[in-house]
Amino acid sequence: MIPKTKLTRRAAIKLGVGTTALTAVTSLWSSSLTARPLIDKGKVVVAGAGAFGGWTALWLLRKGFHVTMVDSFGPGNNQSSSGGETRLIRAFYDKQIYFDMTLRSIELWNEFDKSVGRPVFHQNGLLVFNHKPTTPETEAATPMYRKAGLTLEKISAADAAKRWPQIRTEDLDHVLYDPQAGYLEARQGCINVCEQFIKEGGTYIQQKVAKENRSSGKVTSVTLSDGRQIEADQFAFACGPWITRLFPSLTGKIHIHRGVVFFFASPPDKSEWLENKLPTWMDRDHDGPFRPFGVPGSAFRGFKVGLTPPGDNDITDRFDTYDRTVTTHEIELAQGVLKRRFPAMVGRPLIETRVCQYTDTPDSDFILDRHPEASNLWILGGDSGHGYKLGPAFGETSARTIAGETGVNRMFELKRLL
Ligand SMILES: Cc1cc2nc3c(=O)[nH]c(=O)nc-3n(C[C@H](O)[C@H](O)[C@H](O)COP(=O)(O)OP(=O)(O)OC[C@H]3O[C@@H](n4cnc5c(N)ncnc54)[C@H](O)[C@@H]3O)c2cc1C
């Protein structure tokens, strides 16, 4: 097993963190996930116990708020975007803020795993398959790694095939290797956060928030589907794709897109398909119809291949009502990935499939802002297919913003979409 790579305080300070959201983070360095002030900060309702809602609720609780977290189907439920088996965690980004948020989240996932004693973060590294000598993404990410003193190793296609003989690399220009990356057990991570939230005094209710009740520009309470009303001072909606159902004004501004995941049975007598022999991977063929990604053999689930089907896969009108079955064409696309990249896996039985969704904003940046019609109503979302890993840092920033300790980050403002 690769030893855990811990973000050192020196590396973090060396980052010279620029972005507003993260400046707060460095100053928060001293307060870890454990400290709880004694001051009563008032009541907050958080709707949604996925990656964004769960972490926001936990951070708000630890800031001294009385928090009630409500979820229709449960933390990490399999209708939610956080309900998958695994999610990649990687700092390989072309935007500084997500690079920084990932480093902060790696720190927090490590700390949280230790504190709850049921680790979900598996740091088995990431391979980025590049088809060209360079890409805008690689050009943007490489200096960030260098400045942070972190490894992003560039390996020729021939050498990569020697190091990882499981991979076919003839059509690649090179492979990038990031040992700090890995994967998270997604739905288990949401369950761990919710359990810790309850353990530390938070109130969790499994019900749907049917509507919010307003008076003079403020939300006064929410009504649950069982008729109960919950009053509070502030309300945060981290409802993933359902945000389009709760706030129809967002329809047309953000779109829900389909993502599909396949698990293939790895050869029974071959351990090289397991996570300690093969890192997670992303195939960055920018000219290709889709960019698959995967996780080898996590939690005895088999070999995961994930992809966003090409073409029109907008499911905004039906993501919560249609049958989540994969199409024959999507299976063929996944089998094509095996043929192209992992030839020894060709013909291996498909043992499980998952259909899920991304809540996409036009710029792939998140939403963390007040609703324009209610000053104490917060919208948290727009995950755009890359939010799970960032739950801890996004939750930290959301809690600080809701607590009034920092302003709304301009990149996450709602008005950019309206
Ligand atoms: C196939 C696929 C692969 C992905 N891979 C990665 C990856 O490798 N790395 C990564 O970082 N991210 C990845 N993502 C994205 C990641 O899963 C999301 O960014 C993240 O899960 C979003 O979390 P969320 O809390 O915003 O939404 P969700 O997880 O959808 O949570 C919203 C919650 O709100 C609840 N809810 C909705 N409406 C109501 C209501 N009215 N009342 C009460 N509760 C309500 C729901 O039950 C749900 O639990 C992937 C996503 C998909 C689909």
PDBQT file of the ligand as one rigid body, heavy atoms in Angstrom, charges set to zero:
ROOT
HETATM    1  C1  LIG A 501     -21.112   8.802 -12.569  1.00  0.00    +0.000 C 
HETATM    2  C2  LIG A 501     -20.545   9.878 -11.680  1.00  0.00    +0.000 A 
HETATM    3  C3  LIG A 501     -19.193   9.897 -11.394  1.00  0.00    +0.000 A 
HETATM    4  C4  LIG A 501     -18.670  10.904 -10.581  1.00  0.00    +0.000 A 
HETATM    5  N1  LIG A 501     -17.340  10.867 -10.293  1.00  0.00    +0.000 NA
HETATM    6  C5  LIG A 501     -16.846  11.788  -9.434  1.00  0.00    +0.000 A 
HETATM    7  C6  LIG A 501     -15.491  11.702  -9.022  1.00  0.00    +0.000 A 
HETATM    8  O1  LIG A 501     -14.759  10.811  -9.460  1.00  0.00    +0.000 OA
HETATM    9  N2  LIG A 501     -15.027  12.628  -8.124  1.00  0.00    +0.000 N 
HETATM   10  C7  LIG A 501     -15.832  13.620  -7.612  1.00  0.00    +0.000 A 
HETATM   11  O2  LIG A 501     -15.349  14.427  -6.802  1.00  0.00    +0.000 OA
HETATM   12  N3  LIG A 501     -17.129  13.732  -7.986  1.00  0.00    +0.000 NA
HETATM   13  C8  LIG A 501     -17.639  12.838  -8.875  1.00  0.00    +0.000 A 
HETATM   14  N4  LIG A 501     -18.958  12.900  -9.223  1.00  0.00    +0.000 N 
HETATM   15  C9  LIG A 501     -19.768  14.034  -8.764  1.00  0.00    +0.000 C 
HETATM   16  C10 LIG A 501     -20.243  13.858  -7.337  1.00  0.00    +0.000 C 
HETATM   17  O3  LIG A 501     -20.856  12.616  -7.179  1.00  0.00    +0.000 OA
HETATM   18  C11 LIG A 501     -21.155  15.026  -6.987  1.00  0.00    +0.000 C 
HETATM   19  O4  LIG A 501     -20.455  16.201  -7.231  1.00  0.00    +0.000 OA
HETATM   20  C12 LIG A 501     -21.626  15.037  -5.537  1.00  0.00    +0.000 C 
HETATM   21  O5  LIG A 501     -22.051  13.785  -5.158  1.00  0.00    +0.000 OA
HETATM   22  C13 LIG A 501     -22.726  16.072  -5.381  1.00  0.00    +0.000 C 
HETATM   23  O6  LIG A 501     -23.235  16.019  -4.080  1.00  0.00    +0.000 OA
HETATM   24  P1  LIG A 501     -24.504  16.858  -3.652  1.00  0.00    +0.000 P 
HETATM   25  O7  LIG A 501     -24.543  16.809  -2.169  1.00  0.00    +0.000 OA
HETATM   26  O8  LIG A 501     -24.487  18.194  -4.314  1.00  0.00    +0.000 OA
HETATM   27  O9  LIG A 501     -25.770  16.114  -4.317  1.00  0.00    +0.000 OA
HETATM   28  P2  LIG A 501     -26.457  14.727  -3.943  1.00  0.00    +0.000 P 
HETATM   29  O10 LIG A 501     -25.476  13.720  -3.571  1.00  0.00    +0.000 OA
HETATM   30  O11 LIG A 501     -27.395  14.426  -5.043  1.00  0.00    +0.000 OA
HETATM   31  O12 LIG A 501     -27.285  15.055  -2.593  1.00  0.00    +0.000 OA
HETATM   32  C14 LIG A 501     -28.493  15.745  -2.603  1.00  0.00    +0.000 C 
HETATM   33  C15 LIG A 501     -29.341  15.159  -1.484  1.00  0.00    +0.000 C 
HETATM   34  O13 LIG A 501     -30.501  15.975  -1.339  1.00  0.00    +0.000 OA
HETATM   35  C16 LIG A 501     -31.597  15.139  -1.010  1.00  0.00    +0.000 C 
HETATM   36  N5  LIG A 501     -32.798  15.889  -1.361  1.00  0.00    +0.000 N 
HETATM   37  C17 LIG A 501     -33.164  16.310  -2.591  1.00  0.00    +0.000 A 
HETATM   38  N6  LIG A 501     -34.321  17.011  -2.527  1.00  0.00    +0.000 NA
HETATM   39  C18 LIG A 501     -34.668  17.038  -1.213  1.00  0.00    +0.000 A 
HETATM   40  C19 LIG A 501     -35.757  17.615  -0.482  1.00  0.00    +0.000 A 
HETATM   41  N7  LIG A 501     -36.731  18.289  -1.095  1.00  0.00    +0.000 N 
HETATM   42  N8  LIG A 501     -35.810  17.423   0.852  1.00  0.00    +0.000 NA
HETATM   43  C20 LIG A 501     -34.838  16.735   1.512  1.00  0.00    +0.000 A 
HETATM   44  N9  LIG A 501     -33.779  16.166   0.879  1.00  0.00    +0.000 NA
HETATM   45  C21 LIG A 501     -33.696  16.337  -0.453  1.00  0.00    +0.000 A 
HETATM   46  C22 LIG A 501     -31.372  13.882  -1.826  1.00  0.00    +0.000 C 
HETATM   47  O14 LIG A 501     -32.014  12.751  -1.259  1.00  0.00    +0.000 OA
HETATM   48  C23 LIG A 501     -29.842  13.740  -1.781  1.00  0.00    +0.000 C 
HETATM   49  O15 LIG A 501     -29.407  12.870  -0.753  1.00  0.00    +0.000 OA
HETATM   50  C24 LIG A 501     -19.514  11.917 -10.044  1.00  0.00    +0.000 A 
HETATM   51  C25 LIG A 501     -20.891  11.892 -10.316  1.00  0.00    +0.000 A 
HETATM   52  C26 LIG A 501     -21.409  10.892 -11.134  1.00  0.00    +0.000 A 
HETATM   53  C27 LIG A 501     -22.865  10.908 -11.433  1.00  0.00    +0.000 C 
ENDROOT
TORSDOF 0
